[in-house]
Amino acid sequence: MSFTFQLVREDEDSPRAIVFEDSSTPGLVPVWEAAGVYDALYNSDGQLARDVSRRLAYGVDRLNDDPGLANLLPPGLSMDVAIRFLDNVTRACITHGAARIQTR
């Protein structure tokens, strides 16, 4: 089962809107744990995006700098898949810092 990360804008003057959504490939939990971003991804429901963006950016750096983390990937997946997802989530959290995180 894939993991979905959403950012939801809830302004007083506008209707609730999903401003970002991306899904990760199953089997990446060991990579997220090793990169130090598991909590920022899976336990961040209801938090502001700006409150987790630094931890996520650190994780992107870890994925890029530590080739040994590729050993934690499920067969058939490349580190590019993990980096792409985490980089997209990080950029969205920076861009939409006041949005609330919703995961499923």
C-alpha positions in Angstrom: 0.0 0.0 0.0 1.4 3.4 -0.9 1.7 6.4 1.4 0.0 9.7 0.5 1.2 13.1 1.8 -1.0 16.1 1.3 -0.9 19.8 2.2 -4.2 21.4 2.9 -4.8 25.1 2.9 -7.6 26.3 5.3 -8.0 30.0 4.9 -11.0 31.9 6.4 -11.8 33.5 3.1 -11.4 30.5 0.9 -12.7 27.0 0.9 -10.5 24.2 2.1 -8.1 23.1 -0.7 -5.4 20.5 -1.2 -2.5 22.5 -2.5 -0.1 19.5 -2.8 -0.4 15.7 -3.0 2.1 13.0 -3.7 2.3 9.3 -3.0 5.4 7.2 -2.3 6.1 3.7 -3.4 5.5 0.9 -0.8 8.6 -0.5 1.0 10.4 2.8 1.7 9.9 2.9 5.5 13.5 1.6 6.2 14.9 4.3 4.0 12.8 7.0 5.7 13.9 5.8 9.1 17.6 5.7 8.2 17.3 9.2 6.6 15.7 10.6 9.8 12.4 11.6 8.2 10.0 8.9 9.3 8.3 11.0 12.0 8.2 14.1 9.7 6.3 12.0 7.1 4.2 9.5 9.0 3.6 11.3 12.3 3.0 14.9 11.1 -0.8 14.8 10.6 -2.2 18.3 11.5 1.2 20.0 11.8 2.1 23.0 9.7 4.3 22.2 6.7 6.9 24.8 7.8 7.3 22.8 11.0 8.7 19.7 9.2 10.4 21.2 6.2 13.8 21.4 7.8 13.8 17.7 8.8 12.7 16.8 5.3 15.4 18.8 3.7 18.0 17.1 6.0 16.6 13.8 4.8 17.0 14.8 1.1 20.6 15.6 1.9 21.1 12.2 3.6 19.7 10.4 0.6 21.9 12.2 -1.8 25.1 11.9 0.4 24.9 8.3 1.7 24.9 5.8 -1.1 24.7 3.0 1.5 21.0 3.8 2.1 20.3 2.3 -1.3 20.8 -1.1 0.4 17.6 -0.5 2.3 15.5 -0.2 -0.9 13.1 -3.0 -1.9 14.3 -4.9 -5.0 13.6 -3.1 -8.3 13.6 0.4 -6.8 16.3 3.0 -7.3 17.3 5.7 -4.9 16.0 8.2 -7.5 12.4 7.2 -6.6 12.9 7.9 -2.9 14.8 11.2 -3.6 12.1 12.4 -6.1 9.3 11.9 -3.6 11.1 13.4 -0.6 12.4 16.3 -2.6 8.9 17.1 -4.0 7.4 16.9 -0.4 10.2 19.2 0.9 9.7 21.8 -1.8 5.9 21.8 -1.3 6.4 22.2 2.5 8.6 25.2 1.9 6.3 26.7 -0.7 3.1 26.1 1.3 4.5 26.6 4.8 1.1 27.6 6.3 -0.7 24.5 5.0 -1.6 21.7 7.3 -0.3 18.2 6.7 -2.6 15.3 6.1 -1.4 11.8 5.6 -3.1 8.5 4.6 
